[in-house]
């Protein structure tokens, strides 16, 4: 993917948390990607909201409800359909899960569970866009960080 001048990567930040070091990639527009421990590139650069992101992620991993809305997201290079789904996911309350089918119905596409799943698969900013809160009708299914991460995040949010 080629970035325009106004979309350049500003920083890659290492964010130490009680659950491992996450990596945040930012652009001039906002947060572009959040990678799970072991998946990130080397950190470099500076970013004005780095301290806020570190604080919010650490509060989250310490078991607190966290509002990530102050973090601007850079979703350039994605489709309007994906953004629509991701925006709806951000409305799912902390500690709550819904199925792909329920999410599709909320979006007005009652037979769109598979399409919703494909959009979630491409979520570049897990946790901030909490796709772990969407589960299969018969239980847990795919997650960018793996099912063990999905289980841990759901457990964390349910107080387990």
C-alpha positions in Angstrom: 0.0 0.0 0.0 1.4 3.4 -1.0 0.8 6.3 1.3 0.2 9.9 0.1 2.4 12.7 1.6 -0.4 13.6 4.1 -0.7 10.0 5.2 2.9 9.3 6.0 3.9 7.1 8.9 5.0 9.2 11.8 5.9 6.7 14.4 5.9 3.1 15.5 5.6 2.9 19.2 6.4 0.1 21.7 3.7 0.1 24.4 4.6 -2.0 27.4 1.5 -3.4 29.2 1.0 -6.0 31.8 0.1 -8.4 29.0 3.2 -7.8 26.8 4.5 -5.1 24.5 2.0 -3.9 21.9 3.1 -1.9 18.8 1.2 1.1 17.5 1.8 2.5 14.0 0.6 6.1 13.5 0.3 8.5 10.7 -0.3 12.2 10.5 -4.0 11.4 10.6 -4.0 9.1 13.7 -3.6 5.5 14.8 -3.2 3.2 11.8 -2.4 -0.2 13.3 -2.1 -1.9 16.7 -0.1 -5.1 16.8 -0.2 -7.8 19.4 3.0 -8.7 21.3 5.5 -10.5 19.0 3.9 -9.1 15.8 5.2 -5.6 15.8 8.0 -3.8 14.0 10.8 -1.9 15.7 9.6 1.4 17.4 10.8 4.8 16.1 9.6 8.4 16.0 7.4 10.4 18.3 3.7 11.0 18.5 1.7 13.5 20.6 -0.9 11.0 21.7 1.6 8.2 22.6 1.3 8.8 26.3 -2.5 8.8 26.2 -2.4 5.5 24.2 0.0 4.0 26.7 -2.1 5.1 29.6 -5.4 3.9 28.1 -4.0 0.5 27.1 -2.5 0.0 30.6 -5.7 0.9 32.3 -7.6 -1.5 30.0 -5.2 -4.4 30.7 -5.5 -3.6 34.4 -9.2 -4.5 34.2 -10.8 -1.0 33.9 -13.5 0.1 31.4 -11.7 2.4 29.0 -13.1 4.9 26.5 -10.7 4.8 23.5 -12.6 7.5 21.6 -10.0 10.2 22.3 -7.5 8.3 20.1 -7.9 9.4 16.5 -7.9 6.5 14.0 -6.5 6.6 10.5 -8.6 4.1 8.5 -7.4 5.3 5.1 -6.9 2.5 2.7 -10.0 0.7 4.0 -13.5 0.5 2.5 -16.6 2.4 3.6 -18.2 -0.9 4.4 -15.4 -1.9 6.7 -15.4 1.5 8.5 -19.2 1.2 8.9 -18.8 -2.2 10.6 -15.9 -1.1 12.8 -17.8 2.0 13.9 -20.7 -0.2 15.0 -18.3 -2.5 16.8 -17.0 0.4 18.8 -20.6 0.9 20.2 -20.6 -2.6 21.7 -20.4 -2.1 25.4 -17.3 -3.2 27.4 -18.0 -6.8 28.7 -20.6 -7.6 26.1 -20.4 -9.9 23.2 -22.7 -10.3 20.2 -22.7 -12.7 17.2 -21.7 -11.9 13.7 -25.3 -12.4 12.7 -26.6 -10.0 15.3 -24.1 -7.4 14.2 -25.1 -7.9 10.6 -28.8 -7.4 11.6 -27.9 -4.2 13.5 -26.3 -2.9 10.3 -29.4 -3.7 8.2 -27.8 -6.7 6.4 -29.5 -9.7 8.1 -27.8 -12.3 5.8 -24.4 -10.5 6.0 -22.7 -12.4 8.9 -20.0 -13.7 6.5 -19.4 -10.3 5.1 -19.2 -8.9 8.6 -16.7 -11.6 9.5 -14.5 -10.7 6.5 -14.5 -7.1 7.5 -13.5 -8.0 11.1 -10.7 -10.1 9.8 -9.2 -7.0 8.3 -9.5 -4.8 11.4 -6.1 -3.1 11.7 -6.6 -1.8 15.2 -7.8 -4.6 17.5 -8.8 -3.7 21.1 -9.4 0.0 20.1 -11.9 -1.4 17.5 -13.0 -4.3 19.8 -13.7 -7.0 17.3 -13.0 -9.6 20.0 -16.6 -8.7 21.3 -18.0 -10.4 18.2 -18.4 -14.2 18.4 -19.8 -17.0 16.3 -23.3 -18.3 16.9 -21.7 -21.5 18.3 -18.9 -19.9 20.2 -15.5 -18.3 19.6 -14.2 -18.0 16.0 -11.3 -16.3 14.4 -9.4 -13.3 15.7 -6.4 -11.5 14.4 -4.4 -12.1 17.5 -5.5 -15.8 17.8 -8.3 -17.4 19.8 -6.2 -17.4 23.0 -6.1 -13.6 22.8 -9.8 -13.4 22.1 -10.6 -15.6 25.2 -8.3 -13.5 27.4 -9.8 -10.2 26.3 -13.4 -11.4 26.7 -12.4 -12.8 30.1 -10.8 -9.5 31.1 -13.8 -7.5 30.2 -16.2 -9.9 32.0 -14.2 -9.6 35.2 -12.6 -13.1 34.9 
